Amino acid sequence: MAASVVLQARAEQVLQQSPIPALRKLSVEETDHAVVLSGSVSSYYLKQLAQETLMPVLGSRELHNRVMVMRS
């Protein structure tokens, strides 16, 4: 299994294990240069929390946080 596939799978696993349902709905993709986090949440706090949740598994990879805040 390629290293990038392993990293993406680990990032997805970390989000799926979150006790916060909104984080479990986010998507993770990997490009040649970065990990891209996308989806939508209801607050800027949750957007930041998603980012901080992934940081420990990224190693030296950049994170592009493209999560949108959609207020109800």
N, C-alpha and C positions, 0 to 999 in steps of 0.2 A: 504494500500500500504506500503510495507516495506521501511524503511528509506533509504536503499541503492538504491532502485529503484527511489525514489524521488531525491536523490542526483545526480544520473546519468542523470535523465530527466532534472534537473535544469542545469547541466553542458552542456548538449546538447543544451538546450534552449539559454543559454548565447552565445554559439558559433554561433547558427543560427541567432541571433540578431546582430551579428557583421556587421559593414559596410564594412568589408574586405572580399571579396568573398572567398579567399583562406582559411580563418578560418572556413567558413561555410561548407567546404568539409571535415574537420577533424572528426575523430571518437573518441568517449569516451566509455570506458568500466570500469566496477568496479570489482575489485577482493576483496577478504576478507580483504586485508590490504591497498589497494591503488586505486586511480583512474588512469587509463592508457589512455593517449592521444596519438593517432597515426594518420598516414597519411603522406602526403608530402606537402612541401611548397617550394618556390623558393629562400628563403633567411634565414639566421640565425636570422635576425631581426623578421621575421614572426613567426619563431619557438618560440622565446622568448615572442613575443606578445601574442601568443596563450596560453602559460603557464601563463602569468600574467593576462590574461582575466579570466582564471578559478580559480585562487587562492582565490578570495573573496568568492566563493561558496563552497569551499572544507572543511571548518571548520578545524578539526584536522586531516583530511585524508592526506596521502602522495600523491603526484602527480608524476607519472612516465612519463616523456616526451619522447616518442618514435617517435616523428615526425622526418621524414628524410628530409634533405635539398637536393633538386634535381635541380641543375642548368641546364638551357636550353642550 
